[in-house]
Amino acid sequence: QVTLVESGGGLVQVGGSLRLSCAASGRTFDPYAMGWFRQVPGKDREFVASVLWREGDSYYADSVKVRFTISRDNAKKMVYLQMVSLKPEDTANYYCAGASGVVFSTRLGAPNSYDYWGQGTQVTVSS
């Protein structure tokens, strides 16, 4: 079993920065990819970024490119999302997710490509 726990969310002003962390536990943790998604009430879960666990290749939604950076620490089983220049539209609950099997790059943005999820951490950007 794999457990993901997010942290680092909070309230920040427009233009501010936050760093989200995702801690993974479980002896079977060896994902193909890890991702960050976000969701606001009444809307579908939206892809933010993903990283291939071994190769380190990263992928981003157009809306966050340049502003957000995903990274991972394989030894510590940690995934991070550094967010800068935050906008009100970045307000959402942010979820960490893991994909245990191979996922085509074109499918990394699909929530159903991921097998396990954290509980989420709220990010609120105030104007």
MOZI-V368831 format. One line per field, one symbol per residue. phi: phi as a letter, one per 40 degrees, with the letter a starting at -180 (. if undefined). A space follows every 50 residues. Layout:
phi->???
This chain:
phi->.bbbbcahcibacdgcbabcbbbbbhcccaccabbbbaabdgbccbcbaa bccccgcbbbcdcbdgcbbcaabcccfbbbbcbbfcbdcccacbbcabbc bcbcdcbcccdccbcbbccgbcbbbcc
